[in-house]
Amino acid sequence: MSRPTKGTAVVKANGEIDLGTAPPLWDMLAQRLHSSGTTLILNLSELEFFGATGIRVLERAQLLAEDSHTRLFVFPGECRSARRMLDLCEGGGLHTL
């Protein structure tokens, strides 16, 4: 996690987000959303794979962000599977960069 500006935190995921790795991603996002300040950016640009389970994590994270008055942005970058999933879900109410 990095903090490019005050009140903003960036979490960068790498590798794969699937059934096995989604729970640790959720744990990290939940922790950061409770303590990040006003904005959290999830950078997915270095992922090799982003499965449907990842969308559920992002939906839960968005709800928690709203409850904790934190803005959550998702940056899929060039990760084709993340872009595809976000497109299929029409963003699911997520804010993408």
C-alpha distances in whole Angstrom, upper triangle without the diagonal:
4,7,10,12,13,13,10,7,5,5,7,9,12,16,17,17,21,22,21,17,17,18,14,12,14,14,10,10,13,12,9,12,14,12,10,13,15,13,10,10,9,10,13,14,14,15,19,20,19,22,24,22,19,20,21,18,17,20,20,16,18,21,18,17,20,21,19,19,16,16,14,14,14,14,16,17,20,19,23,22,20,22,25,24,22,26,28,26,27,23,24,24,20,19,18,17
4,6,9,11,11,8,6,5,7,9,12,15,18,20,20,24,26,25,21,21,21,18,16,18,17,13,13,16,14,11,14,16,13,10,13,14,12,10,10,11,11,14,15,15,17,21,22,22,25,26,25,21,23,24,21,19,22,22,18,20,22,20,18,21,23,20,20,16,16,15,14,15,15,17,17,20,20,24,24,21,23,26,25,24,27,29,28,28,24,26,25,21,19,18,17
4,6,7,8,6,4,6,9,11,15,18,22,23,23,26,28,27,24,23,23,21,18,19,19,15,15,17,15,12,13,15,12,9,10,12,10,9,10,12,13,16,17,18,20,24,25,24,27,28,27,23,24,25,22,20,23,23,19,20,22,20,17,20,22,18,18,15,14,14,14,15,15,18,19,22,22,26,26,23,24,28,27,25,28,30,29,28,25,26,24,21,19,18,17
4,7,9,6,7,7,11,13,16,19,23,24,24,28,30,30,26,25,26,23,21,22,22,18,17,20,18,15,16,18,15,12,12,13,11,11,10,13,13,17,17,18,21,24,26,25,28,29,28,25,25,27,24,22,24,24,21,21,24,22,19,22,23,20,19,16,15,15,14,15,15,18,17,21,22,25,26,23,24,27,27,25,27,30,29,28,25,26,25,21,18,18,15
4,6,5,8,10,13,16,19,22,26,27,27,30,32,32,28,27,28,25,23,23,23,20,18,20,19,15,16,18,15,11,11,11,10,11,12,15,15,19,20,21,24,28,29,27,30,31,30,27,27,28,25,23,25,25,21,21,24,22,18,21,22,19,18,15,14,15,15,17,17,20,20,24,25,28,29,25,26,30,29,26,29,32,30,29,25,27,25,22,19,19,17
4,6,8,11,15,18,21,24,28,29,28,32,33,33,29,28,28,26,23,23,23,20,18,19,18,14,15,16,13,10,8,9,9,11,13,16,18,21,23,24,26,30,31,29,32,32,31,28,28,29,25,23,25,25,21,21,23,21,18,19,21,17,16,13,14,15,16,18,19,23,23,27,27,31,31,28,28,32,31,28,31,33,31,30,27,28,25,22,20,20,19
4,7,10,13,17,20,23,27,28,26,29,31,31,27,25,25,23,21,21,20,17,16,16,15,12,11,12,10,7,5,5,6,8,11,14,17,20,22,24,25,29,29,27,30,30,28,25,25,26,23,20,22,21,18,17,19,17,14,16,17,14,12,10,10,12,14,16,18,21,22,26,26,29,29,26,27,30,28,26,29,31,29,28,24,25,22,20,17,18,18
4,7,10,13,16,20,23,24,23,26,28,28,24,23,23,21,18,19,19,15,14,15,14,11,11,13,10,7,6,6,5,6,8,11,13,16,18,20,21,25,26,24,26,27,26,22,22,23,20,18,20,20,16,16,18,16,13,15,17,14,13,10,9,10,11,13,14,18,18,22,23,26,26,22,23,26,25,23,25,28,26,25,21,22,20,17,15,15,14
4,7,10,13,16,20,21,20,23,25,25,21,20,20,18,15,16,16,12,11,13,12,8,9,12,9,6,8,9,6,5,6,9,10,14,16,17,19,22,23,21,24,25,23,20,20,21,18,16,19,18,14,15,18,16,13,16,17,14,14,11,10,10,10,12,13,16,17,21,21,24,24,20,22,25,24,21,25,27,25,25,21,22,20,17,15,15,15
4,6,10,13,17,18,17,21,23,22,19,18,19,16,13,15,15,12,10,13,13,9,11,14,12,9,11,12,9,6,5,6,7,11,12,13,15,19,19,18,21,22,21,17,18,20,16,15,18,18,14,15,18,16,14,17,19,17,16,13,12,10,9,10,10,13,14,17,17,20,20,17,19,22,21,19,22,25,23,23,19,20,20,16,14,14,13
4,6,10,13,15,14,17,19,19,15,14,15,13,10,12,12,9,8,12,11,8,11,14,13,10,13,14,11,7,6,5,6,9,11,11,12,16,17,15,18,19,18,15,16,17,14,13,16,16,13,14,17,16,14,18,19,17,18,14,13,11,10,10,10,12,13,16,15,19,18,15,17,20,19,18,21,23,22,22,19,20,19,16,15,14,14
4,7,10,12,12,16,18,18,14,14,16,13,10,13,14,11,11,14,14,12,14,17,16,14,17,17,14,11,8,6,5,6,8,8,9,13,14,13,16,18,17,14,16,18,15,14,17,18,15,17,20,19,17,21,22,21,21,17,16,13,12,10,9,10,11,13,13,16,16,13,16,19,18,17,20,22,22,22,19,20,21,17,16,14,14
4,7,8,8,12,15,14,10,11,13,11,8,11,13,10,11,14,15,13,15,18,18,16,20,20,17,13,11,7,6,5,8,7,6,10,11,10,13,15,14,11,14,16,13,13,16,17,14,17,20,19,18,21,23,22,23,19,18,15,13,11,10,10,11,13,11,14,14,11,14,17,16,16,19,21,20,21,18,19,20,17,17,15,15
4,6,8,12,15,14,11,12,14,12,10,14,15,13,14,18,18,17,19,22,22,20,23,24,20,17,14,11,9,7,8,5,5,7,9,10,13,16,15,13,16,18,15,15,19,20,18,20,23,22,22,25,27,26,26,23,22,18,17,14,13,11,12,12,10,13,13,12,15,17,16,17,20,21,21,23,20,22,23,20,20,18,17
4,7,10,13,12,9,11,14,13,12,15,17,15,16,20,20,20,22,25,25,23,26,27,24,20,18,14,12,9,10,7,5,5,7,9,12,15,14,13,16,18,16,17,20,21,20,22,25,24,24,27,29,28,29,26,25,21,20,16,15,13,14,14,11,13,12,12,15,17,16,18,21,21,22,24,21,23,25,22,22,20,20
4,6,10,9,7,9,12,12,10,14,16,15,16,19,20,20,21,24,25,24,27,27,24,20,18,14,13,10,11,9,6,6,5,6,8,11,11,10,13,15,13,15,18,19,18,20,23,23,23,26,28,27,28,25,24,20,19,16,15,13,14,14,11,12,10,10,14,15,14,16,18,19,19,21,19,20,23,20,21,19,20
4,7,8,5,6,9,10,8,11,13,13,13,16,18,18,19,22,23,22,25,25,22,18,17,13,12,10,12,11,8,8,6,5,6,9,7,6,10,11,10,11,14,15,15,17,19,19,20,23,24,24,26,23,22,18,17,14,14,12,15,15,11,13,10,9,13,14,12,14,17,17,16,19,17,17,20,17,19,17,19
4,5,5,6,9,11,10,12,14,15,15,17,20,20,21,24,25,25,28,28,25,21,20,16,16,13,16,15,11,11,8,6,5,7,6,6,10,11,10,13,15,15,16,18,20,21,22,24,26,26,28,25,24,21,20,17,18,15,18,18,14,15,11,11,15,15,12,15,18,17,17,20,18,18,21,19,21,20,22
4,6,6,8,10,11,11,14,15,16,17,20,21,21,24,26,26,29,29,27,23,22,18,19,16,19,18,15,14,11,10,8,9,6,8,11,11,10,14,15,15,16,19,20,20,22,25,25,26,28,26,25,22,22,19,21,19,22,22,18,18,15,15,18,17,15,17,20,19,18,21,20,19,22,20,23,22,25
4,6,7,8,10,11,13,14,16,17,19,20,21,23,25,25,28,29,27,23,22,19,19,17,19,18,15,14,12,12,11,12,9,10,14,13,12,15,18,17,18,21,22,22,23,26,26,27,29,27,26,23,23,21,22,20,22,23,19,20,17,17,20,20,18,20,23,22,21,24,23,22,24,23,25,24,26
4,6,6,6,9,10,11,13,15,16,17,18,21,22,22,25,26,23,20,19,15,16,14,16,15,12,13,11,10,10,12,9,9,13,12,10,13,16,15,15,18,20,19,21,24,24,24,26,24,23,20,20,17,18,17,20,20,17,18,15,15,18,19,16,18,21,21,20,23,21,21,23,20,22,21,23
4,6,5,6,9,10,10,12,14,15,16,18,20,20,23,24,21,18,17,14,15,13,16,16,13,14,12,10,9,10,7,6,9,9,7,10,12,12,12,15,16,16,17,20,21,21,23,21,21,17,18,15,17,16,19,20,16,18,15,13,17,17,15,16,19,19,18,20,18,17,19,17,19,19,21
4,5,5,6,9,10,10,12,14,15,17,19,19,23,24,22,18,18,15,17,16,19,19,16,17,15,13,13,13,9,9,12,10,8,11,13,11,12,15,16,15,17,20,20,20,23,21,21,18,19,18,20,19,22,23,20,22,19,17,21,21,18,19,23,22,20,23,21,19,21,19,21,21,24
4,5,5,6,9,10,11,12,14,16,17,17,21,22,20,17,17,14,15,15,18,17,15,17,16,14,14,15,12,11,14,13,10,13,15,13,13,16,18,16,17,21,21,20,22,20,21,18,19,17,19,19,21,23,20,22,19,18,21,22,20,20,24,24,22,25,22,21,22,20,22,21,23
4,5,5,6,9,10,11,12,14,16,15,19,20,17,14,13,10,12,11,15,14,13,15,14,12,13,14,11,9,11,11,8,9,13,11,10,13,15,14,15,18,19,18,20,17,18,14,15,13,15,15,18,19,17,19,17,14,18,19,17,17,21,21,19,21,18,18,19,16,18,18,19
4,5,5,6,8,10,10,12,14,15,18,18,17,14,14,12,14,14,18,18,16,18,16,14,14,14,11,9,11,9,6,8,10,8,7,11,12,11,12,15,16,15,18,16,16,13,15,14,16,17,20,22,19,21,18,16,19,20,17,17,21,21,19,21,18,17,18,15,17,18,20
4,6,5,6,9,10,11,13,14,17,19,17,14,15,13,16,16,20,19,18,20,19,17,17,17,14,13,15,13,10,12,14,11,10,14,14,12,13,17,16,15,18,16,18,15,17,17,19,20,22,24,22,24,22,19,22,24,21,21,25,25,22,24,21,20,21,18,20,21,22
4,6,5,6,9,10,11,11,15,16,15,12,13,11,13,14,17,17,16,19,18,16,18,18,15,13,15,15,11,12,14,12,10,14,15,12,13,17,17,15,17,15,16,14,15,15,17,18,20,22,20,23,21,18,21,23,21,20,24,25,23,24,21,20,21,18,19,19,20
4,5,5,6,9,10,10,13,14,12,9,10,9,12,13,16,17,16,19,18,16,17,17,14,12,13,13,9,9,11,10,7,10,12,9,9,13,14,12,14,12,12,10,12,12,14,16,19,21,19,22,20,17,19,21,19,18,22,22,20,21,18,17,17,14,15,16,17
4,5,5,6,9,10,13,14,13,11,13,12,15,17,20,21,20,23,21,19,19,19,16,14,15,13,10,10,12,9,7,10,10,7,9,12,11,10,13,11,13,11,14,15,18,19,22,25,23,25,23,20,22,24,21,20,24,24,22,23,20,18,18,16,17,18,20
4,6,5,7,8,12,14,13,11,14,13,16,18,21,21,21,24,23,21,22,22,19,17,18,17,13,14,15,13,10,13,14,10,11,14,13,11,14,12,14,13,16,17,19,21,23,26,24,27,25,22,25,27,24,23,27,28,25,26,23,22,21,19,19,21,22
4,5,5,5,9,11,10,8,10,10,14,16,19,19,19,23,22,20,22,22,20,17,18,17,14,13,15,13,10,12,14,11,10,13,13,11,13,10,12,11,13,14,16,19,21,24,23,25,24,21,23,26,23,22,25,27,24,25,21,21,20,17,17,18,19
4,5,5,8,9,8,7,10,11,14,17,20,21,21,24,23,21,22,21,19,17,17,16,13,12,13,11,8,9,10,7,6,10,10,7,9,7,9,8,12,13,16,19,21,24,23,26,24,21,23,25,22,21,24,25,22,23,19,18,17,15,15,17,18
4,6,8,10,11,10,14,15,18,20,23,24,24,28,27,24,25,24,22,20,20,19,15,15,16,13,11,12,12,8,8,11,10,7,9,9,12,12,15,17,20,22,25,28,27,29,28,24,26,29,26,24,28,29,26,26,23,21,20,18,18,20,22
4,6,9,10,10,13,15,18,20,23,24,24,28,27,25,27,27,24,22,22,21,18,17,19,16,13,15,15,12,11,14,13,9,11,9,12,13,16,18,20,23,25,28,27,30,29,25,27,30,28,26,29,31,28,28,24,24,22,20,19,21,22
4,6,7,6,10,12,15,18,20,22,22,26,26,24,25,26,24,21,21,21,17,16,18,16,13,14,15,12,10,13,13,10,10,8,10,10,13,15,17,20,22,25,25,27,27,23,25,28,26,24,27,29,26,26,22,22,20,18,17,18,18
4,6,8,11,14,17,20,23,24,25,29,29,26,28,28,26,23,23,23,20,18,19,18,15,15,16,13,10,12,13,9,9,7,9,11,13,16,18,22,23,27,27,30,29,25,26,29,28,25,28,30,27,27,23,23,21,18,17,19,19
4,7,10,14,17,20,22,24,25,29,28,26,28,27,26,23,22,22,20,17,18,17,14,13,15,13,9,11,12,9,7,5,6,9,11,15,17,20,22,26,26,28,28,24,25,28,26,23,26,28,25,24,21,21,18,16,14,16,16
4,7,10,13,16,18,20,21,25,25,22,24,24,23,20,19,20,17,15,16,16,12,12,14,12,9,11,13,11,9,5,5,6,8,11,13,17,18,22,22,25,24,21,21,24,23,20,23,25,23,22,18,19,16,13,11,13,13
4,7,10,13,15,17,18,22,21,19,21,21,20,17,17,17,14,12,14,14,10,10,13,12,9,12,14,11,11,7,6,5,6,9,11,14,16,19,19,22,21,18,19,22,20,18,21,23,21,20,17,17,15,12,11,12,12
4,6,10,12,14,15,19,19,17,19,20,19,15,15,17,14,12,14,15,11,11,15,14,11,14,17,15,14,10,8,6,5,6,7,10,12,16,16,18,18,15,16,19,18,15,18,21,19,19,15,16,15,11,10,9,9
4,6,9,11,11,15,15,13,16,16,16,12,13,14,12,9,13,13,10,11,15,14,12,15,18,16,16,13,11,8,6,5,6,8,10,14,13,16,15,12,13,16,15,13,17,19,17,17,14,15,15,11,10,9,10
4,6,8,9,13,13,12,15,17,17,13,14,16,14,12,15,17,14,15,18,18,16,19,21,20,20,16,14,11,9,6,5,6,7,11,10,13,14,11,12,15,15,13,16,19,18,18,15,17,17,13,12,10,9
4,6,6,9,10,8,12,14,14,11,12,15,13,11,15,17,14,15,19,19,18,21,23,22,22,19,17,13,11,7,6,5,6,8,7,10,10,7,9,12,12,11,14,16,16,17,14,16,17,14,13,11,11
4,6,9,10,10,14,17,17,14,15,18,17,15,18,20,18,19,22,23,21,24,26,25,25,22,19,16,13,10,7,5,4,6,5,9,10,8,10,13,14,13,15,18,18,18,16,19,20,16,15,12,11
4,7,9,10,14,17,17,14,17,19,18,17,20,22,20,21,24,24,23,26,28,27,27,24,22,18,16,13,10,9,8,8,7,10,11,10,12,15,15,16,18,20,21,21,19,21,22,19,19,16,15
4,6,7,11,14,14,11,14,17,15,15,18,20,18,20,23,23,22,25,27,27,27,24,22,18,16,13,11,9,9,9,6,9,9,8,11,13,13,14,16,18,18,20,18,20,21,18,18,16,16
4,7,10,14,15,13,15,18,17,17,20,22,21,23,26,26,26,28,31,30,31,27,25,22,20,16,14,11,11,10,7,8,8,9,12,13,13,15,17,18,19,21,19,21,23,21,21,18,19
4,6,10,11,10,12,15,14,15,18,19,19,21,24,24,24,27,29,29,29,26,25,21,19,15,14,11,12,11,7,8,6,7,10,11,10,13,15,15,16,18,17,19,21,19,20,18,18
4,7,8,6,8,11,11,11,14,16,16,17,20,21,21,23,25,26,26,24,22,18,16,13,13,10,12,12,8,8,5,5,9,9,8,10,13,13,13,15,14,15,18,15,17,15,17
4,5,6,7,10,10,11,13,15,16,17,20,21,21,24,25,26,27,25,23,19,18,15,15,13,16,15,11,11,7,8,11,10,7,10,13,12,12,15,14,15,18,16,18,17,19
4,5,5,7,9,10,11,13,15,16,17,19,20,22,24,25,26,24,22,19,18,15,16,14,17,17,14,13,9,9,12,10,7,9,12,10,10,13,13,12,15,15,17,17,19
4,5,5,7,9,10,11,13,15,16,17,18,20,22,23,24,22,21,18,18,15,17,15,19,19,16,16,12,11,14,13,10,12,15,13,12,16,14,13,16,15,18,18,20
4,5,5,6,9,10,10,12,14,15,16,18,20,21,22,20,18,15,14,12,13,12,15,16,13,14,10,9,12,12,9,10,13,13,12,14,12,12,14,13,15,14,17
4,5,5,6,9,10,10,13,14,15,17,19,20,21,19,17,14,13,11,13,12,16,17,14,14,11,9,11,11,7,8,11,10,8,11,9,8,11,10,13,13,16
4,5,5,6,9,10,11,12,14,16,17,18,20,18,18,15,15,13,16,15,19,20,18,18,15,12,15,15,11,11,14,13,11,13,12,10,12,11,15,15,19
4,5,5,6,9,10,11,12,14,15,16,18,16,16,12,13,12,15,14,18,20,17,18,15,13,15,16,12,12,16,15,13,15,13,11,13,11,14,15,18
4,5,5,6,9,10,10,12,14,15,16,14,13,9,10,9,12,12,16,18,16,17,14,11,13,14,11,10,14,14,11,13,10,9,10,8,10,11,14
4,5,5,6,9,10,11,13,14,15,14,13,11,12,11,15,15,19,21,19,19,17,14,15,16,12,11,14,14,10,12,10,7,8,7,11,13,16
4,5,5,6,9,10,11,12,14,13,13,11,13,13,17,17,21,23,21,22,19,16,18,19,16,14,18,17,14,16,13,11,11,10,13,15,19
4,5,5,6,9,10,10,12,10,10,8,10,11,14,15,19,22,20,21,19,16,18,19,16,14,18,18,15,16,13,12,11,9,12,13,16
4,5,5,6,9,10,10,9,8,6,9,10,14,15,19,22,20,21,20,16,17,19,16,13,17,17,14,14,11,9,8,7,9,12,15
4,5,5,6,9,10,10,10,10,12,14,18,19,23,25,24,25,23,19,20,22,18,16,19,19,16,17,14,11,10,10,12,15,18
4,5,5,6,8,8,10,9,13,14,18,20,23,26,24,26,24,21,22,24,21,19,22,22,19,20,17,14,13,12,14,17,19
4,5,5,6,5,6,6,10,12,16,18,21,24,23,25,24,20,21,23,20,18,21,22,19,19,16,14,12,11,11,14,16
4,5,5,6,7,8,12,14,18,20,23,27,26,27,26,22,23,24,22,19,22,23,19,19,16,14,11,11,12,15,18
4,6,8,10,11,15,17,21,23,27,30,28,30,28,25,26,27,24,22,25,25,22,22,19,17,15,14,16,19,21
4,5,9,11,14,17,20,23,26,29,28,30,29,25,26,28,25,23,26,27,24,24,20,19,17,15,16,19,21
4,7,10,13,16,19,23,25,29,28,30,29,25,26,28,25,23,25,27,23,23,20,18,16,15,14,17,19
4,6,10,13,16,19,22,25,25,27,26,22,23,25,23,20,23,25,22,21,18,17,15,13,12,15,16
4,7,10,13,16,19,22,22,24,23,20,20,23,21,18,20,22,19,18,15,15,12,10,9,11,12
4,7,10,13,16,19,18,20,20,16,17,19,17,14,17,19,17,16,12,13,11,8,7,9,10
4,7,10,12,16,15,17,17,14,14,17,15,12,15,18,16,15,11,12,11,7,5,5,7
4,6,9,12,12,14,14,10,10,13,12,10,13,15,14,13,10,11,11,7,6,5,6
4,6,9,9,12,13,9,9,13,13,10,13,16,15,15,11,14,14,10,9,6,5
4,6,6,8,9,6,6,10,10,9,11,14,14,13,11,14,15,12,11,7,7
4,6,8,10,8,8,12,13,12,13,16,17,16,14,17,18,15,13,10,8
4,6,9,8,8,11,13,13,13,16,18,17,16,19,20,17,16,13,12
4,6,5,6,9,10,11,12,14,16,16,15,18,19,16,16,13,13
4,5,5,6,9,10,10,12,14,15,14,17,19,17,17,14,14
4,5,5,6,9,10,10,12,14,13,15,18,16,17,14,16
4,5,5,6,8,10,11,12,10,13,15,13,13,11,12
4,6,5,6,9,10,10,9,12,14,12,13,10,11
4,6,5,6,9,10,10,12,15,14,15,13,14
4,5,5,6,8,8,10,13,12,14,12,15
4,6,5,6,5,7,10,8,10,9,12
4,5,5,6,9,11,11,12,11,13
4,5,8,9,12,12,15,14,16
4,5,5,9,10,12,12,16
4,5,8,9,11,11,14
4,5,5,7,7,11
4,5,9,10,14
4,7,9,13
4,6,10
4,7
4
